[in-house]
Amino acid sequence: MTPRLLIIGCGDVGLRVLKLLAGRWRVLALTSSPARAAELRAAGAVPLVGNLDDAATLGRLAGLADLVLHLAPPQTHGATDERTRHLLAALGRRAPSVLVYASTTGVYGDCAGAFIDET
């Protein structure tokens, strides 16, 4: 049986991972942009259009994959990452065997050298 990978946040990094694993894994890719579905399909993924801020989307994700790669940025407001907190709660209903979280300081944009406290 081909292992299943769910990439959440299939931007630049996610697309690179997808291209490396397509053909060896069944890759599902969550995107908030319906316009990206054709690009993801062409790269070898099954596109899932949805939004991590939407309870219906979160409810569809549990149990879809053996491995989850979470690359989506946090919401743009608030002191905590509620988006990831809600995702983890949803996945916990039928947890994947592996969950990998990766982030980048690029989610903060150009801060012109200002100190960023992401804790």
ZIUR-V231238 format. One record per run of one state. SS is the DSSP state (@ for helix, = for strand, . for the rest). FROM is the first residue (numbers start at 0). LEN is the number of residues. If there is no record, write none. Layout:
ss:SS from:FROM len:LEN
ss:SS from:FROM len:LEN
This chain:
ss:. from:0 len:3
ss:= from:3 len:5
ss:. from:8 len:3
ss:@ from:11 len:10
ss:= from:21 len:1
ss:. from:22 len:2
ss:= from:24 len:7
ss:. from:31 len:2
ss:@ from:33 len:9
ss:. from:42 len:2
ss:= from:44 len:5
ss:. from:49 len:5
ss:@ from:54 len:7
ss:. from:61 len:5
ss:= from:66 len:4
ss:. from:70 len:11
ss:@ from:81 len:13
ss:. from:94 len:3
ss:= from:97 len:4
ss:. from:101 len:3
ss:@ from:104 len:4
ss:. from:108 len:11
